[in-house]
Amino acid sequence: MKTIYIYVLNTLADWELGHITAELNSKRFFKAEAQEITIKTVSYSNQPIKTMGGFAITPDCLVEEIDLNEESVLLLPGADTWSKPEHIHIVNVAKDLLAIGGTVAAICGATVALGNAGLLNTYSHTSNGLEFLEMFCPIYEGQNLYIEQPSVCDHNLITASSTGVLMWTKQIIESLDVFEKESLEAWFNYFNTGNAHYFFELMQTLPANNRD
């Protein structure tokens, strides 16, 4: 069983997690033999955080309760508060998780936190722009590994810009192997284009008991 840890912090960018949380929680497009997953919100304290959209989220567990193993997945959403010192602990966990084969997916401002920990110096990655990383990450030396794409997956690290939510979600789902390949392509094409053809294509790829 894989455990998906979603780090929650004040000013969390709600929309960046919308697609991935909806699909992983509902399992509506999962393939028949998809492995079991557990989803937990995690933070540096037990106190509720307030998202950018004004919603309060009370974390399920603390950073120190994360089970560090290759079956763990850590999602790091964007926020305006990543520079605060209380988030250093989760960045260190991300570093440890990557080292043992777990998966880390960071988007928008969370890529800055990884950059300031030196993690982007050894993985192909993206962010809100190369100049963005150079401006906010004094120790950043990963210019030769920067890829100008909405989302980039390199082994067990997935990074994305603030506009790369859809591709970021696709790459996370792909890494979890819970969709059939045809389902994932149709899902992405539908939400990327709005063409109803891809919705019906998606429905045809699902197990019969998922089509109701």
PyMOL CGO cylinders between C-alpha atoms (Angstrom):
from pymol import cmd
from pymol.cgo import CYLINDER

trace = [
    CYLINDER, 0.00, 0.00, 0.00, 1.22, 3.48, -0.88, 0.3, 1, 1, 1, 1, 1, 1,
    CYLINDER, 1.22, 3.48, -0.88, 0.68, 6.40, 1.47, 0.3, 1, 1, 1, 1, 1, 1,
    CYLINDER, 0.68, 6.40, 1.47, 0.21, 9.83, -0.10, 0.3, 1, 1, 1, 1, 1, 1,
    CYLINDER, 0.21, 9.83, -0.10, 1.23, 12.60, 2.29, 0.3, 1, 1, 1, 1, 1, 1,
    CYLINDER, 1.23, 12.60, 2.29, -0.02, 16.07, 1.35, 0.3, 1, 1, 1, 1, 1, 1,
    CYLINDER, -0.02, 16.07, 1.35, 1.83, 18.86, 3.11, 0.3, 1, 1, 1, 1, 1, 1,
    CYLINDER, 1.83, 18.86, 3.11, -0.51, 21.64, 4.14, 0.3, 1, 1, 1, 1, 1, 1,
    CYLINDER, -0.51, 21.64, 4.14, 0.63, 25.13, 5.10, 0.3, 1, 1, 1, 1, 1, 1,
    CYLINDER, 0.63, 25.13, 5.10, -0.89, 28.60, 5.36, 0.3, 1, 1, 1, 1, 1, 1,
    CYLINDER, -0.89, 28.60, 5.36, -1.69, 30.24, 1.99, 0.3, 1, 1, 1, 1, 1, 1,
    CYLINDER, -1.69, 30.24, 1.99, -1.70, 26.82, 0.29, 0.3, 1, 1, 1, 1, 1, 1,
    CYLINDER, -1.70, 26.82, 0.29, -2.69, 27.23, -3.36, 0.3, 1, 1, 1, 1, 1, 1,
    CYLINDER, -2.69, 27.23, -3.36, -5.95, 25.26, -3.36, 0.3, 1, 1, 1, 1, 1, 1,
    CYLINDER, -5.95, 25.26, -3.36, -6.25, 24.81, -7.13, 0.3, 1, 1, 1, 1, 1, 1,
    CYLINDER, -6.25, 24.81, -7.13, -2.88, 23.13, -7.47, 0.3, 1, 1, 1, 1, 1, 1,
    CYLINDER, -2.88, 23.13, -7.47, -4.14, 20.10, -5.53, 0.3, 1, 1, 1, 1, 1, 1,
    CYLINDER, -4.14, 20.10, -5.53, -7.66, 19.99, -6.95, 0.3, 1, 1, 1, 1, 1, 1,
    CYLINDER, -7.66, 19.99, -6.95, -7.20, 17.40, -9.68, 0.3, 1, 1, 1, 1, 1, 1,
    CYLINDER, -7.20, 17.40, -9.68, -4.88, 15.05, -7.85, 0.3, 1, 1, 1, 1, 1, 1,
    CYLINDER, -4.88, 15.05, -7.85, -6.84, 14.94, -4.59, 0.3, 1, 1, 1, 1, 1, 1,
    CYLINDER, -6.84, 14.94, -4.59, -10.16, 14.43, -6.40, 0.3, 1, 1, 1, 1, 1, 1,
    CYLINDER, -10.16, 14.43, -6.40, -8.87, 11.52, -8.49, 0.3, 1, 1, 1, 1, 1, 1,
    CYLINDER, -8.87, 11.52, -8.49, -6.95, 9.77, -5.73, 0.3, 1, 1, 1, 1, 1, 1,
    CYLINDER, -6.95, 9.77, -5.73, -9.77, 10.10, -3.21, 0.3, 1, 1, 1, 1, 1, 1,
    CYLINDER, -9.77, 10.10, -3.21, -12.68, 9.17, -5.51, 0.3, 1, 1, 1, 1, 1, 1,
    CYLINDER, -12.68, 9.17, -5.51, -10.77, 6.42, -7.39, 0.3, 1, 1, 1, 1, 1, 1,
    CYLINDER, -10.77, 6.42, -7.39, -13.41, 6.90, -10.08, 0.3, 1, 1, 1, 1, 1, 1,
    CYLINDER, -13.41, 6.90, -10.08, -11.01, 6.22, -12.96, 0.3, 1, 1, 1, 1, 1, 1,
    CYLINDER, -11.01, 6.22, -12.96, -8.76, 3.65, -11.27, 0.3, 1, 1, 1, 1, 1, 1,
    CYLINDER, -8.76, 3.65, -11.27, -7.96, 0.44, -13.08, 0.3, 1, 1, 1, 1, 1, 1,
    CYLINDER, -7.96, 0.44, -13.08, -9.39, -2.78, -11.70, 0.3, 1, 1, 1, 1, 1, 1,
    CYLINDER, -9.39, -2.78, -11.70, -6.14, -4.03, -10.16, 0.3, 1, 1, 1, 1, 1, 1,
    CYLINDER, -6.14, -4.03, -10.16, -4.94, -0.67, -8.80, 0.3, 1, 1, 1, 1, 1, 1,
    CYLINDER, -4.94, -0.67, -8.80, -3.04, -0.95, -5.56, 0.3, 1, 1, 1, 1, 1, 1,
    CYLINDER, -3.04, -0.95, -5.56, -4.52, 0.42, -2.36, 0.3, 1, 1, 1, 1, 1, 1,
    CYLINDER, -4.52, 0.42, -2.36, -3.56, 3.97, -1.38, 0.3, 1, 1, 1, 1, 1, 1,
    CYLINDER, -3.56, 3.97, -1.38, -3.99, 6.00, 1.78, 0.3, 1, 1, 1, 1, 1, 1,
    CYLINDER, -3.99, 6.00, 1.78, -4.11, 9.81, 1.77, 0.3, 1, 1, 1, 1, 1, 1,
    CYLINDER, -4.11, 9.81, 1.77, -3.01, 11.89, 4.75, 0.3, 1, 1, 1, 1, 1, 1,
    CYLINDER, -3.01, 11.89, 4.75, -2.59, 15.61, 5.21, 0.3, 1, 1, 1, 1, 1, 1,
    CYLINDER, -2.59, 15.61, 5.21, 0.54, 16.48, 7.16, 0.3, 1, 1, 1, 1, 1, 1,
    CYLINDER, 0.54, 16.48, 7.16, 1.93, 19.66, 8.68, 0.3, 1, 1, 1, 1, 1, 1,
    CYLINDER, 1.93, 19.66, 8.68, 4.43, 21.07, 11.16, 0.3, 1, 1, 1, 1, 1, 1,
    CYLINDER, 4.43, 21.07, 11.16, 1.76, 21.43, 13.89, 0.3, 1, 1, 1, 1, 1, 1,
    CYLINDER, 1.76, 21.43, 13.89, -1.70, 20.14, 14.76, 0.3, 1, 1, 1, 1, 1, 1,
    CYLINDER, -1.70, 20.14, 14.76, -3.24, 23.57, 14.25, 0.3, 1, 1, 1, 1, 1, 1,
    CYLINDER, -3.24, 23.57, 14.25, -5.54, 24.17, 11.25, 0.3, 1, 1, 1, 1, 1, 1,
    CYLINDER, -5.54, 24.17, 11.25, -4.00, 26.00, 8.32, 0.3, 1, 1, 1, 1, 1, 1,
    CYLINDER, -4.00, 26.00, 8.32, -5.85, 28.47, 6.11, 0.3, 1, 1, 1, 1, 1, 1,
    CYLINDER, -5.85, 28.47, 6.11, -5.57, 28.01, 2.35, 0.3, 1, 1, 1, 1, 1, 1,
    CYLINDER, -5.57, 28.01, 2.35, -5.28, 30.84, -0.15, 0.3, 1, 1, 1, 1, 1, 1,
    CYLINDER, -5.28, 30.84, -0.15, -8.96, 30.28, -0.91, 0.3, 1, 1, 1, 1, 1, 1,
    CYLINDER, -8.96, 30.28, -0.91, -9.88, 30.71, 2.73, 0.3, 1, 1, 1, 1, 1, 1,
    CYLINDER, -9.88, 30.71, 2.73, -10.54, 27.09, 3.66, 0.3, 1, 1, 1, 1, 1, 1,
    CYLINDER, -10.54, 27.09, 3.66, -9.34, 25.66, 6.96, 0.3, 1, 1, 1, 1, 1, 1,
    CYLINDER, -9.34, 25.66, 6.96, -7.58, 22.28, 6.92, 0.3, 1, 1, 1, 1, 1, 1,
    CYLINDER, -7.58, 22.28, 6.92, -6.68, 20.40, 10.08, 0.3, 1, 1, 1, 1, 1, 1,
    CYLINDER, -6.68, 20.40, 10.08, -3.75, 18.06, 9.35, 0.3, 1, 1, 1, 1, 1, 1,
    CYLINDER, -3.75, 18.06, 9.35, -4.10, 14.33, 9.94, 0.3, 1, 1, 1, 1, 1, 1,
    CYLINDER, -4.10, 14.33, 9.94, -0.56, 13.93, 11.23, 0.3, 1, 1, 1, 1, 1, 1,
    CYLINDER, -0.56, 13.93, 11.23, 2.72, 15.69, 11.94, 0.3, 1, 1, 1, 1, 1, 1,
    CYLINDER, 2.72, 15.69, 11.94, 5.87, 15.71, 9.81, 0.3, 1, 1, 1, 1, 1, 1,
    CYLINDER, 5.87, 15.71, 9.81, 7.67, 13.44, 12.27, 0.3, 1, 1, 1, 1, 1, 1,
    CYLINDER, 7.67, 13.44, 12.27, 4.96, 10.82, 11.78, 0.3, 1, 1, 1, 1, 1, 1,
    CYLINDER, 4.96, 10.82, 11.78, 5.71, 10.34, 8.08, 0.3, 1, 1, 1, 1, 1, 1,
    CYLINDER, 5.71, 10.34, 8.08, 6.69, 6.77, 7.33, 0.3, 1, 1, 1, 1, 1, 1,
    CYLINDER, 6.69, 6.77, 7.33, 9.91, 7.05, 5.35, 0.3, 1, 1, 1, 1, 1, 1,
    CYLINDER, 9.91, 7.05, 5.35, 10.00, 4.23, 2.81, 0.3, 1, 1, 1, 1, 1, 1,
    CYLINDER, 10.00, 4.23, 2.81, 9.90, 3.79, -0.95, 0.3, 1, 1, 1, 1, 1, 1,
    CYLINDER, 9.90, 3.79, -0.95, 6.12, 3.37, -0.88, 0.3, 1, 1, 1, 1, 1, 1,
    CYLINDER, 6.12, 3.37, -0.88, 5.60, 6.88, 0.51, 0.3, 1, 1, 1, 1, 1, 1,
    CYLINDER, 5.60, 6.88, 0.51, 4.68, 9.81, -1.73, 0.3, 1, 1, 1, 1, 1, 1,
    CYLINDER, 4.68, 9.81, -1.73, 5.00, 13.43, -0.61, 0.3, 1, 1, 1, 1, 1, 1,
    CYLINDER, 5.00, 13.43, -0.61, 3.06, 16.19, -2.36, 0.3, 1, 1, 1, 1, 1, 1,
    CYLINDER, 3.06, 16.19, -2.36, 4.27, 19.75, -1.80, 0.3, 1, 1, 1, 1, 1, 1,
    CYLINDER, 4.27, 19.75, -1.80, 1.83, 22.42, -3.04, 0.3, 1, 1, 1, 1, 1, 1,
    CYLINDER, 1.83, 22.42, -3.04, 2.60, 26.03, -3.74, 0.3, 1, 1, 1, 1, 1, 1,
    CYLINDER, 2.60, 26.03, -3.74, 2.11, 28.71, -1.08, 0.3, 1, 1, 1, 1, 1, 1,
    CYLINDER, 2.11, 28.71, -1.08, 3.34, 32.21, -0.23, 0.3, 1, 1, 1, 1, 1, 1,
    CYLINDER, 3.34, 32.21, -0.23, 4.79, 31.05, 3.08, 0.3, 1, 1, 1, 1, 1, 1,
    CYLINDER, 4.79, 31.05, 3.08, 7.46, 28.53, 2.04, 0.3, 1, 1, 1, 1, 1, 1,
    CYLINDER, 7.46, 28.53, 2.04, 10.27, 30.79, 3.28, 0.3, 1, 1, 1, 1, 1, 1,
    CYLINDER, 10.27, 30.79, 3.28, 9.15, 30.44, 6.91, 0.3, 1, 1, 1, 1, 1, 1,
    CYLINDER, 9.15, 30.44, 6.91, 11.57, 28.41, 9.08, 0.3, 1, 1, 1, 1, 1, 1,
    CYLINDER, 11.57, 28.41, 9.08, 8.93, 25.91, 10.24, 0.3, 1, 1, 1, 1, 1, 1,
    CYLINDER, 8.93, 25.91, 10.24, 8.98, 24.29, 6.80, 0.3, 1, 1, 1, 1, 1, 1,
    CYLINDER, 8.98, 24.29, 6.80, 12.64, 23.25, 6.94, 0.3, 1, 1, 1, 1, 1, 1,
    CYLINDER, 12.64, 23.25, 6.94, 11.68, 19.94, 8.54, 0.3, 1, 1, 1, 1, 1, 1,
    CYLINDER, 11.68, 19.94, 8.54, 9.45, 18.83, 5.64, 0.3, 1, 1, 1, 1, 1, 1,
    CYLINDER, 9.45, 18.83, 5.64, 12.15, 19.78, 3.14, 0.3, 1, 1, 1, 1, 1, 1,
    CYLINDER, 12.15, 19.78, 3.14, 14.60, 17.55, 5.00, 0.3, 1, 1, 1, 1, 1, 1,
    CYLINDER, 14.60, 17.55, 5.00, 12.02, 14.76, 4.90, 0.3, 1, 1, 1, 1, 1, 1,
    CYLINDER, 12.02, 14.76, 4.90, 11.70, 15.28, 1.14, 0.3, 1, 1, 1, 1, 1, 1,
    CYLINDER, 11.70, 15.28, 1.14, 15.47, 14.91, 0.81, 0.3, 1, 1, 1, 1, 1, 1,
    CYLINDER, 15.47, 14.91, 0.81, 15.46, 11.70, 2.86, 0.3, 1, 1, 1, 1, 1, 1,
    CYLINDER, 15.46, 11.70, 2.86, 12.49, 10.32, 0.96, 0.3, 1, 1, 1, 1, 1, 1,
    CYLINDER, 12.49, 10.32, 0.96, 14.13, 10.88, -2.42, 0.3, 1, 1, 1, 1, 1, 1,
    CYLINDER, 14.13, 10.88, -2.42, 17.31, 9.19, -1.18, 0.3, 1, 1, 1, 1, 1, 1,
    CYLINDER, 17.31, 9.19, -1.18, 15.49, 5.96, -0.29, 0.3, 1, 1, 1, 1, 1, 1,
    CYLINDER, 15.49, 5.96, -0.29, 13.36, 5.79, -3.44, 0.3, 1, 1, 1, 1, 1, 1,
    CYLINDER, 13.36, 5.79, -3.44, 10.14, 7.45, -2.29, 0.3, 1, 1, 1, 1, 1, 1,
    CYLINDER, 10.14, 7.45, -2.29, 8.40, 9.99, -4.53, 0.3, 1, 1, 1, 1, 1, 1,
    CYLINDER, 8.40, 9.99, -4.53, 8.31, 13.76, -4.05, 0.3, 1, 1, 1, 1, 1, 1,
    CYLINDER, 8.31, 13.76, -4.05, 6.12, 16.04, -6.18, 0.3, 1, 1, 1, 1, 1, 1,
    CYLINDER, 6.12, 16.04, -6.18, 6.54, 19.79, -5.76, 0.3, 1, 1, 1, 1, 1, 1,
    CYLINDER, 6.54, 19.79, -5.76, 4.80, 22.63, -7.57, 0.3, 1, 1, 1, 1, 1, 1,
    CYLINDER, 4.80, 22.63, -7.57, 5.19, 26.39, -7.79, 0.3, 1, 1, 1, 1, 1, 1,
    CYLINDER, 5.19, 26.39, -7.79, 6.62, 27.88, -4.55, 0.3, 1, 1, 1, 1, 1, 1,
    CYLINDER, 6.62, 27.88, -4.55, 7.49, 24.45, -3.19, 0.3, 1, 1, 1, 1, 1, 1,
    CYLINDER, 7.49, 24.45, -3.19, 10.16, 24.15, -5.89, 0.3, 1, 1, 1, 1, 1, 1,
    CYLINDER, 10.16, 24.15, -5.89, 11.91, 27.14, -4.30, 0.3, 1, 1, 1, 1, 1, 1,
    CYLINDER, 11.91, 27.14, -4.30, 12.06, 25.30, -0.99, 0.3, 1, 1, 1, 1, 1, 1,
    CYLINDER, 12.06, 25.30, -0.99, 13.66, 22.32, -2.74, 0.3, 1, 1, 1, 1, 1, 1,
    CYLINDER, 13.66, 22.32, -2.74, 16.03, 24.62, -4.60, 0.3, 1, 1, 1, 1, 1, 1,
    CYLINDER, 16.03, 24.62, -4.60, 17.18, 26.21, -1.37, 0.3, 1, 1, 1, 1, 1, 1,
    CYLINDER, 17.18, 26.21, -1.37, 17.96, 22.73, -0.06, 0.3, 1, 1, 1, 1, 1, 1,
    CYLINDER, 17.96, 22.73, -0.06, 20.14, 21.97, -3.08, 0.3, 1, 1, 1, 1, 1, 1,
    CYLINDER, 20.14, 21.97, -3.08, 17.77, 19.27, -4.34, 0.3, 1, 1, 1, 1, 1, 1,
    CYLINDER, 17.77, 19.27, -4.34, 17.34, 20.79, -7.80, 0.3, 1, 1, 1, 1, 1, 1,
    CYLINDER, 17.34, 20.79, -7.80, 21.07, 20.68, -8.49, 0.3, 1, 1, 1, 1, 1, 1,
    CYLINDER, 21.07, 20.68, -8.49, 20.99, 16.96, -9.27, 0.3, 1, 1, 1, 1, 1, 1,
    CYLINDER, 20.99, 16.96, -9.27, 17.56, 16.32, -10.86, 0.3, 1, 1, 1, 1, 1, 1,
    CYLINDER, 17.56, 16.32, -10.86, 16.05, 17.53, -14.11, 0.3, 1, 1, 1, 1, 1, 1,
    CYLINDER, 16.05, 17.53, -14.11, 13.32, 19.94, -13.05, 0.3, 1, 1, 1, 1, 1, 1,
    CYLINDER, 13.32, 19.94, -13.05, 11.15, 22.94, -13.78, 0.3, 1, 1, 1, 1, 1, 1,
    CYLINDER, 11.15, 22.94, -13.78, 9.57, 25.80, -11.85, 0.3, 1, 1, 1, 1, 1, 1,
    CYLINDER, 9.57, 25.80, -11.85, 7.98, 29.19, -12.51, 0.3, 1, 1, 1, 1, 1, 1,
    CYLINDER, 7.98, 29.19, -12.51, 10.96, 30.10, -14.66, 0.3, 1, 1, 1, 1, 1, 1,
    CYLINDER, 10.96, 30.10, -14.66, 14.72, 29.77, -14.48, 0.3, 1, 1, 1, 1, 1, 1,
    CYLINDER, 14.72, 29.77, -14.48, 15.07, 33.39, -13.40, 0.3, 1, 1, 1, 1, 1, 1,
    CYLINDER, 15.07, 33.39, -13.40, 12.51, 32.74, -10.66, 0.3, 1, 1, 1, 1, 1, 1,
    CYLINDER, 12.51, 32.74, -10.66, 14.70, 30.03, -9.15, 0.3, 1, 1, 1, 1, 1, 1,
    CYLINDER, 14.70, 30.03, -9.15, 17.87, 32.09, -9.53, 0.3, 1, 1, 1, 1, 1, 1,
    CYLINDER, 17.87, 32.09, -9.53, 16.21, 35.01, -7.77, 0.3, 1, 1, 1, 1, 1, 1,
    CYLINDER, 16.21, 35.01, -7.77, 14.89, 33.09, -4.77, 0.3, 1, 1, 1, 1, 1, 1,
    CYLINDER, 14.89, 33.09, -4.77, 17.45, 30.27, -4.40, 0.3, 1, 1, 1, 1, 1, 1,
    CYLINDER, 17.45, 30.27, -4.40, 20.93, 31.60, -3.54, 0.3, 1, 1, 1, 1, 1, 1,
    CYLINDER, 20.93, 31.60, -3.54, 22.56, 28.15, -3.70, 0.3, 1, 1, 1, 1, 1, 1,
    CYLINDER, 22.56, 28.15, -3.70, 20.83, 27.07, -6.90, 0.3, 1, 1, 1, 1, 1, 1,
    CYLINDER, 20.83, 27.07, -6.90, 23.27, 25.57, -9.43, 0.3, 1, 1, 1, 1, 1, 1,
    CYLINDER, 23.27, 25.57, -9.43, 20.90, 23.45, -11.51, 0.3, 1, 1, 1, 1, 1, 1,
    CYLINDER, 20.90, 23.45, -11.51, 20.65, 25.68, -14.56, 0.3, 1, 1, 1, 1, 1, 1,
    CYLINDER, 20.65, 25.68, -14.56, 21.87, 22.91, -16.87, 0.3, 1, 1, 1, 1, 1, 1,
    CYLINDER, 21.87, 22.91, -16.87, 19.10, 20.62, -15.58, 0.3, 1, 1, 1, 1, 1, 1,
    CYLINDER, 19.10, 20.62, -15.58, 16.28, 23.15, -15.92, 0.3, 1, 1, 1, 1, 1, 1,
    CYLINDER, 16.28, 23.15, -15.92, 13.64, 22.21, -18.52, 0.3, 1, 1, 1, 1, 1, 1,
    CYLINDER, 13.64, 22.21, -18.52, 11.20, 24.76, -19.84, 0.3, 1, 1, 1, 1, 1, 1,
    CYLINDER, 11.20, 24.76, -19.84, 8.06, 22.62, -19.54, 0.3, 1, 1, 1, 1, 1, 1,
    CYLINDER, 8.06, 22.62, -19.54, 4.91, 22.80, -17.37, 0.3, 1, 1, 1, 1, 1, 1,
    CYLINDER, 4.91, 22.80, -17.37, 5.95, 19.71, -15.39, 0.3, 1, 1, 1, 1, 1, 1,
    CYLINDER, 5.95, 19.71, -15.39, 9.05, 17.51, -15.36, 0.3, 1, 1, 1, 1, 1, 1,
    CYLINDER, 9.05, 17.51, -15.36, 9.52, 14.01, -13.94, 0.3, 1, 1, 1, 1, 1, 1,
    CYLINDER, 9.52, 14.01, -13.94, 13.04, 12.77, -13.28, 0.3, 1, 1, 1, 1, 1, 1,
    CYLINDER, 13.04, 12.77, -13.28, 13.09, 9.39, -11.56, 0.3, 1, 1, 1, 1, 1, 1,
    CYLINDER, 13.09, 9.39, -11.56, 11.22, 9.96, -8.28, 0.3, 1, 1, 1, 1, 1, 1,
    CYLINDER, 11.22, 9.96, -8.28, 11.09, 13.79, -8.32, 0.3, 1, 1, 1, 1, 1, 1,
    CYLINDER, 11.09, 13.79, -8.32, 8.23, 15.58, -10.09, 0.3, 1, 1, 1, 1, 1, 1,
    CYLINDER, 8.23, 15.58, -10.09, 8.32, 19.38, -10.33, 0.3, 1, 1, 1, 1, 1, 1,
    CYLINDER, 8.32, 19.38, -10.33, 5.94, 21.83, -11.96, 0.3, 1, 1, 1, 1, 1, 1,
    CYLINDER, 5.94, 21.83, -11.96, 5.25, 25.49, -12.53, 0.3, 1, 1, 1, 1, 1, 1,
    CYLINDER, 5.25, 25.49, -12.53, 2.13, 27.19, -11.18, 0.3, 1, 1, 1, 1, 1, 1,
    CYLINDER, 2.13, 27.19, -11.18, 0.51, 26.66, -14.61, 0.3, 1, 1, 1, 1, 1, 1,
    CYLINDER, 0.51, 26.66, -14.61, 1.56, 23.01, -14.87, 0.3, 1, 1, 1, 1, 1, 1,
    CYLINDER, 1.56, 23.01, -14.87, -1.11, 21.55, -12.58, 0.3, 1, 1, 1, 1, 1, 1,
    CYLINDER, -1.11, 21.55, -12.58, -2.67, 19.23, -15.15, 0.3, 1, 1, 1, 1, 1, 1,
    CYLINDER, -2.67, 19.23, -15.15, 0.60, 17.71, -16.38, 0.3, 1, 1, 1, 1, 1, 1,
    CYLINDER, 0.60, 17.71, -16.38, 1.88, 17.49, -12.78, 0.3, 1, 1, 1, 1, 1, 1,
    CYLINDER, 1.88, 17.49, -12.78, -1.25, 15.54, -11.84, 0.3, 1, 1, 1, 1, 1, 1,
    CYLINDER, -1.25, 15.54, -11.84, -0.82, 13.26, -14.83, 0.3, 1, 1, 1, 1, 1, 1,
    CYLINDER, -0.82, 13.26, -14.83, 2.79, 12.49, -13.94, 0.3, 1, 1, 1, 1, 1, 1,
    CYLINDER, 2.79, 12.49, -13.94, 1.90, 11.77, -10.30, 0.3, 1, 1, 1, 1, 1, 1,
    CYLINDER, 1.90, 11.77, -10.30, -0.89, 9.40, -11.34, 0.3, 1, 1, 1, 1, 1, 1,
    CYLINDER, -0.89, 9.40, -11.34, 1.46, 7.76, -13.81, 0.3, 1, 1, 1, 1, 1, 1,
    CYLINDER, 1.46, 7.76, -13.81, 4.07, 7.22, -11.09, 0.3, 1, 1, 1, 1, 1, 1,
    CYLINDER, 4.07, 7.22, -11.09, 1.42, 5.61, -8.87, 0.3, 1, 1, 1, 1, 1, 1,
    CYLINDER, 1.42, 5.61, -8.87, 0.28, 3.29, -11.68, 0.3, 1, 1, 1, 1, 1, 1,
    CYLINDER, 0.28, 3.29, -11.68, -3.39, 3.45, -10.66, 0.3, 1, 1, 1, 1, 1, 1,
    CYLINDER, -3.39, 3.45, -10.66, -4.83, 4.33, -14.10, 0.3, 1, 1, 1, 1, 1, 1,
    CYLINDER, -4.83, 4.33, -14.10, -4.66, 2.31, -17.27, 0.3, 1, 1, 1, 1, 1, 1,
    CYLINDER, -4.66, 2.31, -17.27, -2.40, 4.10, -19.75, 0.3, 1, 1, 1, 1, 1, 1,
    CYLINDER, -2.40, 4.10, -19.75, -5.33, 4.69, -22.13, 0.3, 1, 1, 1, 1, 1, 1,
    CYLINDER, -5.33, 4.69, -22.13, -7.46, 6.08, -19.29, 0.3, 1, 1, 1, 1, 1, 1,
    CYLINDER, -7.46, 6.08, -19.29, -4.78, 8.52, -18.23, 0.3, 1, 1, 1, 1, 1, 1,
    CYLINDER, -4.78, 8.52, -18.23, -4.23, 9.79, -21.77, 0.3, 1, 1, 1, 1, 1, 1,
    CYLINDER, -4.23, 9.79, -21.77, -7.97, 10.29, -22.31, 0.3, 1, 1, 1, 1, 1, 1,
    CYLINDER, -7.97, 10.29, -22.31, -8.32, 11.94, -18.88, 0.3, 1, 1, 1, 1, 1, 1,
    CYLINDER, -8.32, 11.94, -18.88, -5.51, 14.38, -19.64, 0.3, 1, 1, 1, 1, 1, 1,
    CYLINDER, -5.51, 14.38, -19.64, -6.77, 15.16, -23.13, 0.3, 1, 1, 1, 1, 1, 1,
    CYLINDER, -6.77, 15.16, -23.13, -10.29, 15.81, -21.87, 0.3, 1, 1, 1, 1, 1, 1,
    CYLINDER, -10.29, 15.81, -21.87, -9.30, 18.24, -19.12, 0.3, 1, 1, 1, 1, 1, 1,
    CYLINDER, -9.30, 18.24, -19.12, -6.63, 19.81, -21.32, 0.3, 1, 1, 1, 1, 1, 1,
    CYLINDER, -6.63, 19.81, -21.32, -8.89, 20.49, -24.32, 0.3, 1, 1, 1, 1, 1, 1,
    CYLINDER, -8.89, 20.49, -24.32, -12.48, 20.32, -23.05, 0.3, 1, 1, 1, 1, 1, 1,
    CYLINDER, -12.48, 20.32, -23.05, -13.35, 18.15, -26.05, 0.3, 1, 1, 1, 1, 1, 1,
    CYLINDER, -13.35, 18.15, -26.05, -16.21, 15.82, -25.06, 0.3, 1, 1, 1, 1, 1, 1,
    CYLINDER, -16.21, 15.82, -25.06, -14.84, 13.15, -27.39, 0.3, 1, 1, 1, 1, 1, 1,
    CYLINDER, -14.84, 13.15, -27.39, -12.10, 12.44, -24.87, 0.3, 1, 1, 1, 1, 1, 1,
    CYLINDER, -12.10, 12.44, -24.87, -14.60, 12.04, -22.03, 0.3, 1, 1, 1, 1, 1, 1,
    CYLINDER, -14.60, 12.04, -22.03, -16.41, 9.25, -23.87, 0.3, 1, 1, 1, 1, 1, 1,
    CYLINDER, -16.41, 9.25, -23.87, -13.06, 7.76, -24.79, 0.3, 1, 1, 1, 1, 1, 1,
    CYLINDER, -13.06, 7.76, -24.79, -12.13, 7.81, -21.10, 0.3, 1, 1, 1, 1, 1, 1,
    CYLINDER, -12.13, 7.81, -21.10, -15.37, 6.07, -20.09, 0.3, 1, 1, 1, 1, 1, 1,
    CYLINDER, -15.37, 6.07, -20.09, -14.73, 3.29, -22.59, 0.3, 1, 1, 1, 1, 1, 1,
    CYLINDER, -14.73, 3.29, -22.59, -11.37, 2.52, -20.98, 0.3, 1, 1, 1, 1, 1, 1,
    CYLINDER, -11.37, 2.52, -20.98, -12.83, 1.94, -17.51, 0.3, 1, 1, 1, 1, 1, 1,
    CYLINDER, -12.83, 1.94, -17.51, -13.78, -1.34, -15.86, 0.3, 1, 1, 1, 1, 1, 1,
    CYLINDER, -13.78, -1.34, -15.86, -17.51, -2.01, -16.32, 0.3, 1, 1, 1, 1, 1, 1,
    CYLINDER, -17.51, -2.01, -16.32, -18.27, -1.39, -12.63, 0.3, 1, 1, 1, 1, 1, 1,
    CYLINDER, -18.27, -1.39, -12.63, -16.72, 2.11, -12.85, 0.3, 1, 1, 1, 1, 1, 1,
    CYLINDER, -16.72, 2.11, -12.85, -18.98, 3.33, -15.68, 0.3, 1, 1, 1, 1, 1, 1,
    CYLINDER, -18.98, 3.33, -15.68, -22.15, 3.84, -13.64, 0.3, 1, 1, 1, 1, 1, 1,
]
cmd.load_cgo(trace, "trace")
